[in-house]
Amino acid sequence: MNNTEIVPFMAEHANQILEQGLQLDEGHNWHDQAIVMEEAGFCVTLLADKKAVLSTGIIPVWDGVGEAWLLGSNEMPRYPITIARAIYECFYQWVDAKSLWRVHANVRTDWKTAIRFAKFMGMKEEGLMKKFGPEKADYFRFAWVRE
């Protein structure tokens, strides 16, 4: 069995995940984006045997509103329960710590696992964003709103 742990996100974790051959636009500077996410705080990485499997977090947009992000490796399917429990717990800790009433996320329309996960987190689909990503892929906007 693999040893897993949740640690604070560092930009180098994103580099580890990207090195696993994910199909992302090579023209986009993902390293600089990872630094922004690291500095924003409220971000974590799931390590399995000291290797980054998934990084996620919430970046504040303005008071009460945040944007969730997730960068996952091809190893994610090996740890579905660990990932679900860890992210669910972190998500609601962040929501409470930042007094958020809305968290939204952009999810590629062809990433079925991420769509199921957004729904698991209590997010509802708000609409389709055509050619939204740097790779010109279509994305759904999902949002969790405190009732």
DADABEL-V433998 format. One record per residue. N is the residue number from 1. RES is the residue in three letters. SS is DSSP state (H for helix, E for strand, C for the rest). PHI is phi in whole degrees, -180 to 180 (none if undefined). D_CENTER is the distance of its C-alpha to the mean C-alpha in Angstrom with 2 decimals. Layout:
n={N & N}
res={RES & RES}
ss={SS & SS}
phi={PHI & PHI}
d_center={D_CENTER & D_CENTER}
//
This chain:
n={1 & 2 & 3 & 4 & 5 & 6 & 7 & 8 & 9 & 10 & 11 & 12 & 13 & 14 & 15 & 16 & 17 & 18 & 19 & 20 & 21 & 22 & 23 & 24 & 25 & 26 & 27 & 28 & 29 & 30 & 31 & 32 & 33 & 34 & 35 & 36 & 37 & 38 & 39 & 40 & 41 & 42 & 43 & 44 & 45 & 46 & 47 & 48 & 49 & 50 & 51 & 52 & 53 & 54 & 55 & 56 & 57 & 58 & 59 & 60 & 61 & 62 & 63 & 64 & 65 & 66 & 67 & 68 & 69 & 70 & 71 & 72 & 73 & 74 & 75 & 76 & 77 & 78 & 79 & 80 & 81 & 82 & 83 & 84 & 85 & 86 & 87 & 88 & 89 & 90 & 91 & 92 & 93 & 94 & 95 & 96 & 97 & 98 & 99 & 100 & 101 & 102 & 103 & 104 & 105 & 106 & 107 & 108 & 109 & 110 & 111 & 112 & 113 & 114 & 115 & 116 & 117 & 118 & 119 & 120 & 121 & 122 & 123 & 124 & 125 & 126 & 127 & 128 & 129 & 130 & 131 & 132 & 133 & 134 & 135 & 136 & 137 & 138 & 139 & 140 & 141 & 142 & 143 & 144 & 145 & 146 & 147}
res={MET & ASN & ASN & THR & GLU & ILE & VAL & PRO & PHE & MET & ALA & GLU & HIS & ALA & ASN & GLN & ILE & LEU & GLU & GLN & GLY & LEU & GLN & LEU & ASP & GLU & GLY & HIS & ASN & TRP & HIS & ASP & GLN & ALA & ILE & VAL & MET & GLU & GLU & ALA & GLY & PHE & CYS & VAL & THR & LEU & LEU & ALA & ASP & LYS & LYS & ALA & VAL & LEU & SER & THR & GLY & ILE & ILE & PRO & VAL & TRP & ASP & GLY & VAL & GLY & GLU & ALA & TRP & LEU & LEU & GLY & SER & ASN & GLU & MET & PRO & ARG & TYR & PRO & ILE & THR & ILE & ALA & ARG & ALA & ILE & TYR & GLU & CYS & PHE & TYR & GLN & TRP & VAL & ASP & ALA & LYS & SER & LEU & TRP & ARG & VAL & HIS & ALA & ASN & VAL & ARG & THR & ASP & TRP & LYS & THR & ALA & ILE & ARG & PHE & ALA & LYS & PHE & MET & GLY & MET & LYS & GLU & GLU & GLY & LEU & MET & LYS & LYS & PHE & GLY & PRO & GLU & LYS & ALA & ASP & TYR & PHE & ARG & PHE & ALA & TRP & VAL & ARG & GLU}
ss={C & C & C & E & E & E & E & E & C & C & H & H & H & H & H & H & H & H & C & C & C & C & C & C & C & C & C & C & C & H & H & H & H & H & H & H & H & H & H & H & C & C & E & E & E & E & E & E & C & C & E & E & E & E & E & E & E & E & E & E & E & E & C & C & E & E & E & E & E & E & E & E & C & C & C & H & H & H & H & H & H & H & H & H & H & H & H & H & H & H & H & H & H & H & H & H & H & C & C & C & C & E & E & E & E & E & E & E & C & C & C & H & H & H & H & H & H & H & H & H & C & C & C & E & E & E & E & E & E & C & C & C & C & C & C & C & C & C & E & E & E & E & E & E & E & C & C}
phi={none & -81 & -89 & -117 & -154 & -101 & -131 & -58 & -68 & -129 & -54 & -63 & -64 & -62 & -61 & -61 & -66 & -66 & -68 & -82 & 87 & -70 & -89 & -119 & -61 & -71 & -81 & -90 & -87 & -68 & -64 & -62 & -64 & -63 & -64 & -60 & -67 & -62 & -69 & -71 & 75 & 50 & -137 & -136 & -130 & -93 & -103 & -124 & 51 & 70 & -113 & -66 & -105 & -158 & -126 & -157 & 178 & -128 & -101 & -62 & -94 & -162 & -52 & 89 & -131 & -136 & -115 & -84 & -139 & -151 & -125 & -119 & -93 & -69 & -86 & -52 & -61 & -76 & -131 & -62 & -72 & -59 & -63 & -60 & -64 & -64 & -71 & -58 & -63 & -61 & -55 & -75 & -65 & -65 & -57 & -69 & -63 & -100 & 51 & -82 & -111 & -149 & -133 & -119 & -149 & -106 & -126 & -57 & -66 & -97 & -101 & -59 & -62 & -67 & -64 & -62 & -68 & -59 & -67 & -58 & -76 & 91 & -83 & -114 & -71 & -108 & 166 & -100 & -114 & -70 & 49 & -79 & -74 & -63 & -94 & 65 & -83 & -81 & -132 & -96 & -97 & -115 & -148 & -107 & -128 & -67 & -89}
d_center={24.69 & 21.86 & 21.24 & 17.69 & 16.54 & 13.74 & 14.29 & 13.38 & 11.11 & 13.50 & 13.44 & 15.35 & 12.56 & 10.88 & 14.48 & 14.96 & 12.20 & 13.57 & 17.03 & 16.58 & 17.46 & 14.54 & 16.00 & 14.72 & 17.19 & 19.24 & 20.53 & 17.39 & 17.20 & 13.77 & 15.35 & 16.25 & 12.86 & 11.55 & 14.56 & 13.80 & 10.43 & 12.51 & 15.24 & 13.39 & 12.96 & 11.17 & 8.63 & 9.19 & 9.59 & 11.20 & 14.41 & 16.90 & 20.31 & 19.03 & 16.80 & 13.04 & 11.54 & 7.80 & 6.03 & 3.58 & 5.66 & 7.86 & 10.19 & 13.61 & 15.20 & 18.47 & 19.99 & 18.64 & 15.75 & 12.15 & 9.31 & 5.85 & 3.16 & 1.42 & 5.11 & 7.45 & 11.17 & 14.11 & 14.71 & 12.10 & 14.97 & 17.10 & 15.26 & 14.32 & 15.98 & 14.89 & 11.15 & 11.88 & 14.11 & 12.19 & 9.01 & 11.56 & 13.71 & 11.44 & 10.25 & 13.96 & 15.15 & 13.23 & 14.55 & 17.96 & 18.04 & 17.32 & 19.35 & 16.85 & 18.32 & 15.64 & 11.85 & 10.90 & 8.25 & 9.40 & 9.34 & 11.84 & 14.94 & 15.64 & 12.52 & 14.18 & 12.13 & 8.94 & 11.63 & 13.16 & 10.18 & 9.74 & 13.48 & 13.53 & 11.69 & 14.60 & 13.25 & 15.96 & 16.11 & 17.73 & 18.59 & 18.44 & 17.80 & 20.03 & 19.41 & 16.54 & 14.59 & 16.29 & 17.34 & 18.89 & 16.99 & 16.98 & 13.97 & 14.08 & 13.35 & 12.39 & 13.23 & 14.05 & 17.36 & 19.46 & 22.79}
//
